[in-house]
Amino acid sequence: MKDPVEQAMNKFHRGDPEACEVEPTSLLAWCNRGECCLQLDRAKEAEQAYDHALARLATFFPAVEGRIRAQIAQGHIKQARQACQAYLDGDRASPDEAESLQELLALCRQLARR
């Protein structure tokens, strides 16, 4: 029998947005579902998937970053900018995470000018 997380990853790589049903408590499965939904232009569903992961672990950076990208995709620039800043202000970000958030902040500023 295959590992449930491996099954979820295989479903994700096939483009199946229901990948997290294989392992509903897996943070990575929910993030994979979010990424899949983003790739399918289903940003609202993506945000909901990232919210599920964040409900289990509020500091799980892949979900934090994914949720921000989903917010940007929906045009919720102010919310995305606030989420980036809040994570940075909380001194939780590693150098790589901080760099990623700074890039997302720059994108938010650029989109806000349009």
ZIFENCOR-V935060 format. One record per helix or strand of 2 or more residues. SS is the DSSP state (@ for helix, = for strand). FROM is the first residue (numbers start at 1). TO is the last residue. If there is no record, write none. Layout:
BEGIN
ss = [SS SS]
from = [FROM FROM]
to = [TO TO]
END
This chain:
BEGIN
ss = [@ @ @ @ @ @ @]
from = [4 19 27 43 61 77 95]
to = [13 21 39 56 73 89 112]
END
